[in-house]
Amino acid sequence: MDTTKIGDNFEQRVYTLFSEELKQRRLLFLPENCKIFRKKGYFSKDREKNIIVDISIEVSLSGRDNYSMLMIIECKSYNHPVPVDDVEEFYAKIQQISGANVKGIVVSSNSFQDGAFKYSKSKGIGLIRILDDSNFKWILTRASTGLVTWEEIEKSRSTIYYGMTTEEYTNEYIDFFSFYNSKVTNSAGYFIELITQDFIASLSSVNTENLIVKQKGPAVFVPYVSRDIIDSLCGDIIKGLKCNGLEIPIEQLCANLVASNEILIKFQDNLGVDALGFEILGKISFNPVTIYISGSINNLFRRKFTLVHELGHYFLKHSQYMTSEYYSEDDFENNPHKQMSIQDIKRLEWQANSFASSLLLPKDRFLHEFHKLAKQYDLKNRGHGLFYVDNQGCNLDNFFKITNKLKENFGVSRKVTEIRLKELGVLNDKRYSGFC
């Protein structure tokens, strides 16, 4: 592909990204107050003609015809780092454009030279690097630490800065890295907030009420599913299994799904590591529906929970949000939602964890068994709830007696048992932090 075509494709990708962020109300400003263009001209007094820019975003105050702020985006698709000369040339260009509140942004498919950072900081220009996402992985995984805390990545200056300065840098989970005035972020919305903060500060509160999206953080398109709905779904699944015992026959459920060709289940030696370097225990892809479980899981309870967690993605129909574990360019074009936020992924993972807890420890059966044990061990509500634990020996003794029985009867770990007891409002845990 020739360089012009490569440049045009990258420019279109940047335009699509900002258009979608704006449409989904994740770009600080209300969509109805913004217009986004490709190859629009803006008058230069020095040249006495229009300067054509790659991408521009015009922000207007409500009720006004002309824009009040202009963001100009220069796209660079290079096979080498962006030099400081390019940023200097871009700054000279935006200085010629008439009107106040003109903001400049350079978006690159490659890294930036160190001088570009220093110059952009001195001139108030924003820098963005967008990685190639042809092998981008939106993997619904269960890592060895549980849900990945993506805020740790967001707060990590070194990760983002390294991604913007290292030419060979790759990342399978994050494709957006940005820098403005010594601050770095993976969020397009927060980047726009940084680069326009002086403009926002100059406005009255009345104006900003009709200009800025009130909802902070990325919009979430994955709908909320209550615990009651998940409990009901799991109840229907259990009825279909026709099991009378307390431990749910997960092997039978999997065998039924495999026999009906609804799903494939594969055990592999290992599934690699996630973005933070933690071992991946399980993952799911949807076309065809295939669950992968790491053979490195020695703990049978953990293996069972991981398997049921992945089944949760299937039964909760998460395929409508993610077509496969590899979120490719084709998936991007065919997915009506286009992009998922980190909040969306967290919501999917929370739902899958809740499903696993509800299926392995069905609400009615679990509570009935708990109250039976509470009566057997003569638990009394002494003002802190029926099942209270602190660091006193008598309360710890009751805690271990009851959780031992529950985990044995339902075939789960103590941790899963403890979490379910807390979810159902049964366990009041006041042990000090760090107790094992």
C-alpha positions in Angstrom: 0.0 0.0 0.0 1.4 3.4 -0.9 2.2 6.0 1.7 -0.7 8.3 0.7 -3.2 5.4 1.1 -1.7 4.5 4.5 -2.0 8.1 5.6 -5.6 8.4 4.4 -6.5 5.2 6.2 -5.0 6.4 9.5 -6.7 9.8 9.2 -10.0 8.0 8.7 -9.4 5.9 11.7 -8.6 9.0 13.9 -11.7 10.7 12.5 -13.9 7.6 13.3 -12.4 7.4 16.8 -13.2 11.0 17.7 -16.6 10.9 16.0 -17.6 7.9 18.0 -16.3 9.2 21.3 -18.3 12.4 20.6 -21.4 10.5 19.7 -21.2 8.3 22.8 -20.9 11.5 25.0 -17.4 10.5 26.1 -15.6 13.6 24.8 -16.5 16.1 27.5 -18.7 18.3 25.2 -22.3 17.7 24.3 -22.5 16.3 20.7 -25.1 18.9 19.7 -22.6 21.6 20.5 -19.9 20.1 18.3 -19.2 19.6 14.6 -16.3 17.4 13.3 -14.8 17.7 9.8 -12.2 16.2 7.6 -10.2 18.4 5.2 -11.9 21.6 6.1 -10.3 25.0 5.3 -9.7 27.8 7.8 -8.7 31.3 6.7 -5.1 32.4 7.2 -4.5 36.2 7.2 -0.8 35.5 6.4 -1.6 33.4 3.3 -4.8 35.3 2.5 -6.5 31.9 1.8 -7.7 28.8 3.6 -5.4 26.3 5.3 -6.7 22.8 4.9 -6.4 20.7 8.1 -6.7 17.0 8.5 -9.5 16.9 11.2 -11.2 19.7 13.1 -13.7 19.9 15.9 -15.7 23.1 16.3 -17.3 23.7 19.7 -20.1 26.2 19.9 -21.9 27.7 22.9 -25.6 27.1 22.8 -27.5 29.6 20.6 -24.4 30.8 18.7 -23.8 30.2 15.0 -20.0 30.5 15.1 -17.7 28.2 17.0 -16.3 29.4 20.3 -13.3 26.9 20.3 -11.6 25.0 17.5 -9.5 21.9 17.9 -7.2 21.1 15.0 -5.9 17.6 14.6 -2.9 16.8 12.5 -2.4 13.1 11.6 1.0 11.5 11.2 1.3 7.9 9.9 5.1 7.3 9.9 7.4 4.3 10.0 9.6 6.4 12.3 9.1 8.5 15.4 7.6 12.0 14.9 10.4 14.6 15.1 10.2 17.9 16.9 10.3 19.7 13.5 6.9 18.4 12.6 5.4 19.7 15.8 7.1 23.1 15.2 5.7 23.2 11.6 2.2 22.3 12.9 2.4 25.1 15.6 3.3 27.6 12.9 0.2 26.5 10.9 -2.3 26.9 13.7 -0.9 30.3 14.6 -2.1 31.5 11.2 -5.7 30.4 11.7 -8.0 33.3 12.6 -9.9 33.2 15.8 -9.3 32.7 19.5 -9.2 29.4 21.4 -7.5 27.3 18.7 -6.1 24.1 20.2 -3.6 21.9 18.4 -3.3 18.1 18.6 -0.8 15.8 16.8 -1.9 12.2 16.5 0.6 9.6 15.4 0.7 5.9 14.6 4.3 5.9 15.8 6.2 7.2 18.8 7.4 10.8 19.4 11.0 12.1 19.8 11.9 13.5 23.2 12.2 17.0 21.7 8.5 16.8 20.5 7.4 16.4 24.1 9.4 19.4 25.3 8.2 21.6 22.5 4.6 20.6 22.7 4.6 21.4 26.4 6.0 24.9 25.9 3.4 25.6 23.1 0.3 24.0 24.6 0.0 21.3 21.9 -1.4 17.8 22.7 0.2 14.6 21.6 -1.6 11.3 21.0 -0.3 8.0 19.9 -2.8 5.4 18.5 -1.4 1.9 18.2 -2.2 -0.5 15.4 -5.2 -2.6 16.7 -5.3 -5.2 13.9 -4.5 -7.8 16.6 -6.2 -5.9 19.4 -7.5 -8.3 22.1 -10.7 -7.6 23.9 -10.4 -10.8 25.9 -13.0 -11.7 28.5 -10.6 -13.3 30.9 -10.4 -14.4 34.4 -6.9 -13.6 35.6 -5.2 -15.1 38.7 -5.9 -11.8 40.6 -9.5 -11.6 39.7 -10.7 -8.5 37.8 -7.8 -6.4 36.4 -7.8 -3.0 38.1 -7.4 -0.9 35.0 -7.1 2.3 37.1 -3.6 1.1 37.9 -2.7 1.3 34.2 -4.5 4.7 33.9 -2.5 6.1 36.9 0.8 4.7 35.6 2.8 7.5 34.0 5.6 5.2 33.1 3.4 2.8 31.1 1.8 5.6 29.0 5.0 7.6 28.5 6.9 4.5 27.5 4.2 3.7 25.0 4.5 7.2 23.5 8.3 7.2 23.3 9.2 3.6 22.3 8.8 2.9 18.6 8.5 -0.9 18.9 6.0 -0.7 21.8 2.9 -2.9 21.5 -0.1 -3.4 23.7 -3.0 -5.9 23.2 -5.4 -4.1 25.4 -4.9 -0.3 25.2 -4.4 1.6 21.9 -4.8 5.2 23.0 -1.9 7.1 24.7 -1.8 10.8 25.2 0.3 13.7 26.6 -0.6 17.3 27.4 1.4 19.7 29.7 3.3 16.9 31.5 0.1 14.9 32.1 -0.6 11.5 30.5 -3.8 9.5 30.1 -5.3 6.6 28.2 -8.7 8.4 28.1 -9.7 10.5 25.1 -12.3 12.3 27.2 -9.8 13.2 29.9 -7.3 14.3 27.3 -9.8 16.7 25.8 -10.7 18.0 29.3 -7.0 18.7 29.9 -6.4 20.5 26.6 -9.5 22.7 26.9 -9.4 23.5 30.6 -8.4 27.1 30.1 -11.3 27.6 27.7 -13.7 26.0 30.2 -12.4 28.1 33.0 -13.1 31.3 31.0 -16.8 30.4 30.7 -19.5 31.1 33.3 -21.2 28.2 35.0 -24.4 29.0 33.1 -22.6 28.5 29.8 -20.9 25.2 30.8 -24.2 23.7 32.0 -25.3 23.7 28.4 -22.0 22.8 26.9 -20.5 19.9 28.9 -21.7 16.4 29.4 -22.8 16.2 33.0 -22.0 12.5 33.3 -18.3 12.0 34.3 -16.4 9.0 32.9 -17.1 6.9 29.8 -20.7 6.1 28.9 -21.6 2.5 29.6 -23.6 0.7 26.9 -23.6 -2.7 28.7 -26.9 -2.7 30.6 -27.1 -3.3 34.3 -28.3 -6.8 35.3 -29.5 -7.2 38.9 -28.5 -10.0 41.2 -32.2 -11.0 41.3 -32.2 -11.5 37.5 -29.0 -13.5 37.6 -30.3 -15.6 40.5 -33.5 -16.3 38.5 -31.5 -17.3 35.4 -29.3 -19.7 37.5 -32.4 -21.1 39.1 -33.8 -22.0 35.7 -30.5 -23.7 34.7 -30.5 -25.7 37.9 -34.1 -26.9 37.3 -33.1 -28.1 33.9 -30.3 -30.2 35.5 -32.8 -31.8 37.9 -30.3 -32.1 40.7 -31.5 -32.8 44.3 -28.1 -32.4 46.1 -26.5 -29.3 47.3 -23.5 -29.4 44.9 -24.5 -28.4 41.4 -23.3 -30.9 38.8 -21.3 -28.5 36.6 -19.8 -31.5 34.7 -23.3 -32.5 33.6 -24.1 -28.9 32.5 -21.0 -28.8 30.4 -21.6 -32.2 28.9 -25.1 -31.2 27.9 -23.8 -28.0 26.3 -21.1 -29.8 24.4 -23.4 -32.6 23.3 -25.9 -30.1 21.9 -23.0 -28.3 20.0 -23.8 -25.1 21.8 -20.3 -24.7 23.2 -16.7 -26.1 23.0 -14.6 -26.5 26.1 -10.8 -26.8 25.8 -8.2 -27.3 28.5 -4.7 -26.0 27.6 -1.4 -26.1 29.4 -1.5 -22.4 29.9 -3.2 -19.3 28.5 -0.4 -16.8 28.9 -0.6 -13.6 31.0 -2.8 -10.5 31.0 -1.7 -6.8 30.5 -0.3 -6.6 34.1 1.6 -9.9 33.9 -0.9 -12.0 35.8 -1.7 -15.6 34.7 -4.9 -15.9 32.7 -7.0 -18.8 34.1 -9.8 -18.8 31.6 -11.2 -17.0 28.6 -14.0 -17.2 26.1 -14.4 -16.5 22.4 -17.8 -16.5 20.7 -17.6 -17.5 17.1 -17.8 -20.4 17.6 -18.5 -20.3 21.4 -15.3 -21.8 22.9 -14.2 -21.7 26.5 -10.5 -22.2 27.3 -9.4 -23.2 30.8 -5.7 -23.2 31.9 -4.4 -26.6 32.8 -2.1 -24.9 35.3 -4.9 -24.5 37.8 -4.2 -27.1 40.5 -6.9 -26.0 42.8 -10.1 -27.8 41.8 -12.3 -25.1 43.4 -10.6 -22.4 41.5 -10.9 -24.4 38.3 -14.6 -24.9 38.8 -15.3 -21.2 39.5 -13.2 -20.2 36.5 -15.2 -22.6 34.2 -18.6 -21.3 35.6 -17.4 -17.7 35.2 -16.8 -18.3 31.5 -20.1 -20.1 31.2 -21.6 -16.9 32.7 -20.4 -14.9 29.6 -22.3 -17.4 27.4 -25.6 -17.6 29.4 -25.7 -13.8 29.9 -25.4 -13.4 26.1 -22.2 -11.3 26.2 -21.6 -12.2 22.6 -23.8 -9.3 21.6 -21.1 -6.9 23.0 -18.0 -8.8 21.9 -18.0 -11.0 18.8 -14.8 -12.8 19.7 -11.7 -12.7 21.9 -9.8 -11.0 19.1 -11.4 -7.6 18.5 -10.2 -7.2 14.9 -10.8 -4.5 12.3 -13.7 -6.6 10.9 -15.2 -6.8 14.3 -14.9 -3.1 14.6 -16.8 -2.5 11.4 -19.5 -5.1 12.2 -20.0 -4.1 15.8 -22.7 -1.5 16.1 -21.3 -0.3 19.4 -17.9 0.2 17.8 -15.9 0.7 21.1 -16.2 -0.7 24.6 -15.0 1.3 27.6 -13.2 -0.1 30.5 -16.3 0.3 32.5 -18.2 -1.9 30.1 -15.6 -4.7 30.4 -15.8 -4.4 34.2 -19.6 -4.7 34.0 -19.3 -7.9 31.9 -16.8 -9.4 34.3 -18.9 -8.4 37.4 -21.9 -10.1 35.8 -19.9 -13.3 35.0 -18.6 -13.4 38.6 -22.1 -12.9 40.0 -23.4 -15.7 37.7 -20.7 -18.1 38.9 -21.5 -17.3 42.6 -25.3 -17.7 42.0 -25.0 -21.0 40.1 -22.6 -22.6 42.5 -24.4 -21.3 45.6 -28.1 -21.0 44.7 -29.7 -18.4 46.9 -32.6 -20.4 48.4 -30.6 -23.6 48.9 -27.6 -21.7 50.3 -29.6 -19.7 52.7 -31.6 -22.7 53.8 -28.4 -24.7 54.5 -26.9 -21.7 56.3 -29.8 -21.3 58.7 -29.8 -25.0 59.4 -26.2 -24.8 60.4 -26.8 -21.6 62.4 -29.4 -23.5 64.4 -27.1 -26.5 64.8 -24.3 -24.3 66.2 -26.7 -22.2 68.2 -25.8 -18.9 66.7 -27.4 -15.9 68.4 -27.9 -12.3 67.2 -26.3 -10.3 69.9 -26.7 -7.0 68.2 -24.2 -7.5 65.3 -26.2 -9.9 63.2 -26.8 -13.6 63.3 -23.4 -14.5 61.7 -20.8 -12.2 63.2 -17.0 -12.7 63.1 -14.2 -10.7 64.6 -10.8 -11.8 66.0 -12.3 -13.3 69.1 -11.7 -17.1 69.3 -15.3 -18.1 69.9 -16.5 -16.1 66.8 -13.6 -17.4 64.7 -14.5 -20.9 65.7 -18.1 -20.5 64.6 -16.9 -18.9 61.3 -14.7 -21.8 60.4 -17.2 -24.4 61.5 -20.0 -23.0 59.3 -17.9 -22.1 56.3 -16.2 -25.5 56.4 -19.6 -27.2 56.1 -20.9 -24.9 53.5 -17.9 -25.1 51.2 -17.9 -28.9 51.6 -21.6 -29.3 50.9 -21.6 -27.0 47.8 -18.1 -28.0 46.5 -16.6 -24.5 46.5 -13.8 -22.6 48.2 -14.0 -20.9 51.5 -13.4 -17.5 49.7 -16.4 -18.0 47.4 -18.5 -19.1 50.3 -17.5 -16.0 52.3 -18.2 -13.6 49.4 -21.7 -15.1 48.8 -22.5 -14.9 52.5 -21.6 -11.2 52.4 -23.5 -10.6 49.2 -26.7 -12.0 50.8 -26.2 -9.8 53.9 -25.7 -12.8 56.2 -22.1 -12.4 57.3 -20.9 -9.4 59.3 -17.1 -9.5 59.1 -15.2 -7.3 61.4 -11.8 -9.1 61.4 -8.9 -6.7 61.3 -7.1 -6.3 57.9 -4.4 -8.7 57.3 -5.8 -11.6 59.3 -5.3 -15.0 57.5 
